[in-house]
Amino acid sequence: MKNFRVLTSGESHGKCLDAIIEGIPSGIKIDIEFINSELKRRQSGYGRGGRMKIESDKCEIKSGVRLGLTTGAPICLEIKNKDYENWKVPMSIEEVNLKNREILKLVADKSFTKVRPGHADFAGAMKYKLEDLRDVLERSSARQTAIEVAVGAVAKQILKEFFILGFSHVIQIGKVKAEVLPQSYTLIKEAAERSELRCADEVATEMMKEEIDSAREAGDTVGGKFEVIFGNIPVGLGSFVQWDRKLDGKIAQAVMSIPAVKSVEIGAGNMSAELLGSKMHDEIFIADKKVYRKTNNAGGIEGGMSNGEAIIVKATMKPIPTMRLPLRTIDIYKKEAATAHFERSDTCAVPACAVVAEARIAWVLVDELLEKFGGDSLKEIKSNYEK
C-alpha cells in the first residue's frame, strides 16, 4: 500500500501491540471510543477461549491526532497486553540469568519444541533457525489482529467521511449453513450484530452453537465461513493496467493473509463455476440517467476495478489448529515423535475473523480512495471526490 501505509509490531504475550499509520490526511475526526468498540467486537463471539477473559483491549493513540483531529503526521496506536504481568521473565527483552534456577524454570515452562501441525511452528523454526518454538508462536499468533482491528477502525472513520460503510456476518460454522433471505444490508447487519455468532439467521445460530459445543466437548475445534460487504463504493478504485493494481487482488491478499483463512471469494465466488455466462454476468440498465444493475455476481469488481456496486467478499476460516485433543507431530529438539504442544485457545473464532477481515478490507479501500482522490487534507480530498 502506497498511500495508507501500516506497520505493526508486538508479540502475543509481550508488553504491547503497536501500529504506525502513515499517509492519513489532516482534518479526519478520530473517535477513540469507536476504536475500542471495534476491539470489543473482535473479542466477542460464542466459542472464544480464556484469553478473552484476561484481556479487555483498549487502544491508546500515541501521536498524529490533536484535539480529536488528524494532523497529517503518522499515527501511532498501542494496545497493552494485560497478561504481560505473568510473562515478564519468559518474554523479557533484556538478557536474564539462566543460571538462576527460579528464572530458568520460568523461561523453560514457557518454551516448547513440540510442533503444532497447522501453525507456523515448523516452517518458522526452519526459516529463522530457532530452537524454541515460542519465538515463532509469539509473532505468528492471531493476537496481532487486535492492533489490525484498531488500524481498521481508523480506516473506517476515513471511509465514513465519504459515506462508505461496511459490515460482516457469519454464513457457516462447521456443517451448519445460514439461510440469508433476500433483504436489505441494513437488516442483515442489525441481525448479525445481535447474534452471539454474528449470524443473521437465528435458527442457524442455535445450530451453530451446538456444533461449537460438540467440538469443545471433544477437545476439538471448528471453522466456518463469513461474508464482508462494503457499500457506496465509487467507480474506479483499483486498475486494470497492472496485475498488482487490481482491487480484487489486493483485497484477496489482505483477507487471505489473516491467520487461519484458507480461501477468499469475490461476489459469486466458487458458484461462478456452476453458472452459465448469461446468468453470471450482471446486466447493466439505465433509468433517469442513472446506471444500475439487478444482480451483483461480480461482487462490485470488474476488470480489477470497483464498478459502483457493493463490494462483497466471502472467506473461509479453517478450524483453529491448537486443540486440547493433541495431534501427532515431532519434537524438533529431540528429533522424535511427540504429541503437539497445547496453548490456550478458542474453539471457534469465525466471528472474530470476520471483524478482522472488515478491518483489512477497510485498509485497502482507504488506500485506493487516497490513490484516486488524494490530497493532504480531508477538505482537499472531498473537493477532488466531488468533482
C-alpha positions in Angstrom: 0.0 0.0 0.0 1.5 3.3 -1.1 -0.9 5.9 0.5 -2.2 4.3 3.6 0.9 2.6 4.9 0.8 0.5 8.0 3.5 -1.3 10.1 2.6 -3.3 13.2 4.8 -4.9 15.9 4.4 -6.8 19.1 4.0 -10.3 20.4 1.1 -12.3 21.8 2.4 -12.2 25.4 4.8 -9.2 25.0 4.4 -5.7 26.5 2.1 -4.4 23.8 0.9 -4.4 20.3 1.7 -1.3 18.2 0.9 0.2 14.8 2.2 3.2 12.9 0.0 4.5 10.2 1.4 6.9 7.6 -0.5 8.8 4.9 -3.6 9.9 6.7 -4.6 13.4 5.6 -5.3 16.1 8.1 -8.7 17.0 9.4 -10.1 13.5 10.0 -12.1 13.2 13.2 -10.9 10.2 15.2 -13.1 8.8 17.9 -11.1 6.6 20.3 -14.3 5.1 21.7 -15.2 3.8 18.2 -11.8 2.1 18.0 -12.4 0.5 21.4 -15.8 -0.7 20.4 -14.3 -2.4 17.3 -11.8 -4.1 19.5 -14.7 -5.3 21.7 -16.4 -6.7 18.6 -13.3 -8.7 17.8 -13.2 -10.2 21.3 -16.8 -11.3 21.3 -18.4 -14.4 19.8 -19.6 -17.8 21.0 -16.6 -20.2 21.2 -13.9 -17.8 22.3 -11.3 -19.0 24.8 -9.8 -18.0 28.1 -7.6 -15.1 26.7 -10.8 -13.0 26.2 -11.4 -13.2 29.9 -8.0 -11.9 30.7 -7.7 -9.1 28.1 -10.2 -6.3 27.6 -8.5 -4.5 24.8 -8.2 -0.7 24.9 -6.3 1.4 22.4 -4.2 4.4 23.1 -3.4 7.0 20.4 0.2 8.0 20.9 0.7 10.6 18.1 -0.8 12.1 15.0 -4.0 13.3 16.5 -4.6 16.6 18.2 -7.9 17.9 19.7 -9.7 15.0 18.1 -8.5 15.6 14.5 -5.6 14.1 12.5 -2.8 16.4 11.8 -1.3 14.7 8.7 1.6 13.2 10.8 2.0 9.5 11.3 -0.4 8.0 13.8 0.9 5.6 16.4 -1.6 3.2 18.1 -0.9 1.0 21.1 -2.7 -1.8 22.9 -1.2 -3.0 26.1 -1.2 -6.8 26.9 -2.5 -7.1 30.4 -1.3 -10.7 30.6 2.3 -9.5 30.2 2.4 -9.3 34.0 2.5 -13.1 34.1 5.2 -13.2 31.3 7.7 -10.6 32.3 10.6 -13.1 32.7 10.0 -15.5 29.8 9.2 -12.6 27.5 12.0 -10.3 28.9 13.6 -8.1 26.2 16.8 -8.0 28.2 19.1 -11.0 28.9 18.2 -12.9 32.0 20.4 -15.0 34.3 19.6 -18.6 33.3 22.0 -19.9 36.0 19.3 -18.9 38.5 17.1 -21.9 38.9 13.9 -19.9 39.5 14.5 -17.8 36.4 15.4 -20.8 34.3 12.2 -22.6 35.4 10.1 -19.6 34.4 11.6 -19.5 31.0 11.6 -23.2 30.5 8.0 -23.5 31.4 7.0 -21.2 28.5 9.4 -22.8 26.0 8.4 -25.7 23.8 9.8 -27.8 21.0 6.7 -29.9 20.0 5.5 -28.7 16.7 1.8 -27.8 16.4 0.5 -29.0 13.0 -1.4 -26.2 11.1 0.6 -23.5 12.8 3.7 -21.5 11.7 5.9 -23.5 14.1 7.8 -25.9 11.8 8.4 -23.7 8.8 9.1 -20.7 11.1 11.7 -22.6 13.1 13.4 -23.9 10.0 13.4 -20.4 8.3 14.7 -18.4 11.2 16.9 -21.2 12.7 15.0 -21.1 16.0 15.2 -23.8 18.7 12.4 -22.6 20.9 9.1 -22.5 19.1 7.9 -19.8 21.5 9.8 -17.4 19.2 7.6 -18.4 16.3 4.3 -18.6 18.2 4.5 -15.1 19.7 4.5 -13.2 16.5 2.6 -15.6 14.3 -0.3 -15.7 16.8 -3.7 -14.3 15.8 -3.3 -12.0 18.8 -1.7 -9.5 16.5 -5.0 -9.0 14.7 -6.1 -6.9 17.7 -3.9 -4.0 16.6 -5.0 -4.6 13.0 -8.6 -4.1 14.0 -7.6 -0.8 15.7 -6.0 0.3 12.4 -9.1 -0.8 10.6 -11.2 1.4 12.9 -9.2 4.4 11.9 -9.6 3.4 8.2 -13.4 3.1 8.7 -13.6 6.6 10.1 -11.9 7.9 7.0 -14.4 5.9 4.8 -17.3 7.2 6.8 -16.4 10.7 5.6 -17.4 9.5 2.2 -20.4 7.5 3.4 -18.7 4.2 2.7 -19.8 1.7 5.3 -19.2 -2.0 5.8 -20.2 -4.9 7.9 -19.7 -8.7 8.2 -21.8 -11.7 9.0 -21.2 -15.4 9.5 -22.8 -17.7 7.0 -21.4 -21.1 8.1 -20.0 -22.8 11.1 -18.8 -26.4 10.6 -21.5 -28.1 8.6 -24.3 -25.7 9.6 -25.1 -23.1 6.9 -27.2 -20.0 7.5 -30.1 -19.1 5.2 -29.9 -15.4 4.4 -33.1 -14.4 2.8 -33.2 -11.5 0.3 -33.3 -8.4 2.4 -31.6 -5.1 2.8 -28.0 -5.0 4.0 -29.1 -2.9 7.0 -31.4 -5.7 8.2 -28.7 -8.3 7.8 -26.2 -6.1 9.7 -28.6 -5.4 12.5 -29.5 -9.1 12.9 -25.8 -10.1 12.8 -24.8 -7.6 15.5 -27.5 -9.0 17.8 -26.2 -12.6 17.3 -23.5 -14.2 19.5 -22.1 -15.6 16.3 -22.6 -12.6 14.1 -25.1 -14.7 12.1 -28.3 -13.1 10.8 -30.2 -16.4 10.8 -31.4 -17.0 14.4 -32.3 -20.7 13.8 -28.9 -21.4 12.2 -27.2 -19.6 15.1 -28.5 -22.1 17.7 -27.5 -25.0 15.5 -24.0 -23.4 15.1 -23.7 -23.1 18.9 -24.4 -26.8 19.2 -21.7 -27.5 16.6 -19.2 -25.5 18.7 -20.3 -27.1 21.9 -19.8 -30.6 20.4 -16.3 -29.7 19.2 -15.4 -28.2 22.6 -16.6 -31.3 24.5 -14.4 -33.5 22.2 -11.4 -31.2 22.7 -11.6 -30.2 19.0 -12.1 -27.0 17.1 -14.4 -25.9 14.3 -14.1 -23.4 11.4 -16.6 -21.7 9.1 -17.3 -19.0 6.5 -18.2 -15.3 6.6 -19.1 -12.5 4.3 -18.0 -8.9 4.3 -19.9 -6.2 2.5 -18.9 -2.5 1.8 -21.4 -0.2 0.1 -21.5 3.2 -1.6 -18.2 2.5 -3.3 -17.2 5.0 -6.1 -16.4 3.7 -9.5 -12.8 3.2 -10.5 -10.9 2.1 -7.4 -8.1 -0.1 -8.5 -6.9 -0.5 -12.1 -6.7 -3.0 -14.9 -3.3 -1.8 -16.2 -1.0 -3.9 -14.0 -1.8 -7.2 -12.1 -0.7 -5.8 -8.8 -3.0 -2.8 -9.0 -6.2 -4.8 -9.3 -8.6 -4.2 -6.4 -9.8 -7.8 -6.1 -6.2 -9.0 -6.0 -5.4 -6.5 -3.2 -8.5 -7.5 -1.2 -7.8 -11.2 -1.7 -4.3 -10.8 -0.3 -5.5 -8.7 2.6 -8.0 -11.3 3.7 -6.1 -14.4 2.7 -3.2 -13.4 5.0 -5.4 -13.3 8.1 -4.3 -16.3 10.3 -6.4 -19.4 9.5 -8.1 -18.1 6.4 -7.8 -20.7 3.6 -9.9 -19.3 0.7 -11.3 -15.9 -0.4 -14.1 -15.3 -2.9 -15.4 -12.2 -4.6 -19.1 -11.9 -5.4 -20.4 -15.3 -6.6 -17.0 -16.8 -5.9 -17.0 -20.6 -6.2 -20.5 -20.5 -7.5 -19.2 -18.9 -10.7 -18.1 -22.4 -11.8 -21.7 -23.5 -11.9 -23.3 -20.5 -13.7 -23.6 -20.0 -17.4 -22.2 -16.7 -18.7 -25.7 -15.5 -19.3 -26.5 -15.9 -15.6 -23.2 -14.9 -14.2 -22.6 -11.5 -15.6 -24.5 -8.6 -14.2 -26.6 -6.8 -16.9 -26.5 -3.0 -16.9 -29.5 -0.8 -17.1 -30.2 3.0 -17.0 -33.1 5.0 -15.8 -33.3 8.7 -15.3 -29.7 8.8 -16.5 -28.6 6.6 -13.5 -26.8 3.3 -14.2 -27.9 0.3 -12.1 -27.8 -3.5 -12.0 -30.3 -6.0 -10.8 -27.6 -8.6 -9.7 -24.1 -8.3 -8.2 -22.4 -11.6 -9.0 -19.2 -9.7 -9.7 -19.1 -8.6 -6.1 -18.7 -4.9 -7.1 -15.4 -5.5 -9.0 -14.9 -5.9 -12.8 -11.5 -5.9 -14.5 -9.8 -5.2 -11.2 -11.8 -2.1 -10.6 -14.8 -1.1 -8.5 -17.9 -0.8 -10.6 -20.1 1.2 -8.2 -21.9 -1.8 -6.7 -21.4 -3.1 -3.2 -18.1 -5.0 -2.7 -18.9 -8.5 -1.5 -16.1 -10.7 -0.1 -16.5 -14.2 1.3 -13.8 -16.1 3.2 -13.4 -19.5 4.7 -11.6 -20.0 8.0 -10.1 -23.4 8.9 -10.6 -24.9 12.4 -8.0 -23.5 14.8 -5.1 -25.9 14.9 -4.4 -25.5 18.7 -6.5 -28.3 20.3 -6.9 -30.0 23.7 -7.0 -33.2 21.6 -3.4 -33.2 20.5 -2.3 -34.2 17.0 0.7 -36.4 16.3 3.8 -34.5 15.5 7.6 -34.3 16.2 9.8 -32.7 18.8 12.2 -30.6 16.7 14.8 -30.6 19.5 14.8 -34.3 20.4 14.1 -35.3 16.8 11.5 -37.8 17.9 7.7 -38.5 17.6 5.5 -36.5 20.0 2.1 -35.0 20.5 1.5 -31.3 19.8 2.0 -28.6 22.4 -1.3 -27.1 23.6 -1.6 -23.3 24.1 -4.7 -21.7 25.5 -7.1 -21.4 22.5 -10.6 -20.8 21.1 -12.9 -23.5 20.0 -14.2 -21.2 17.2 -13.2 -17.7 16.2 -15.0 -17.2 12.9 -17.0 -14.2 14.2 -13.7 -12.5 15.3 -12.1 -13.4 12.0 -14.9 -11.6 10.2 -14.3 -8.4 12.1 -10.6 -8.6 11.3 -11.5 -9.0 7.6 -13.6 -5.9 7.8 -10.6 -4.0 9.1 -8.2 -5.4 6.5 -10.6 -4.5 3.6 -11.1 -1.1 5.0 -7.3 -0.6 4.8 -7.4 -1.5 1.1 -10.3 0.7 0.3 -8.8 3.8 2.1 -5.5 3.2 0.2 -7.4 3.1 -3.1 -9.5 6.1 -2.2 -6.4 8.2 -1.4 -4.8 6.9 -4.7 -7.7 8.1 -6.8 -8.8 11.3 -4.9 -5.6 12.0 -3.0 -4.7 15.1 -1.1 -3.1 16.2 2.1 -6.3 17.2 3.9 -9.8 16.0 4.2 -11.0 19.2 2.6 -8.8 18.7 -0.5 -9.8 15.0 -0.9 -13.5 15.9 -0.7 -13.1 18.5 -3.3 -11.4 16.0 -5.6 -14.1 13.4 -4.8 -17.0 15.7 -5.6 -15.7 16.9 -9.0 
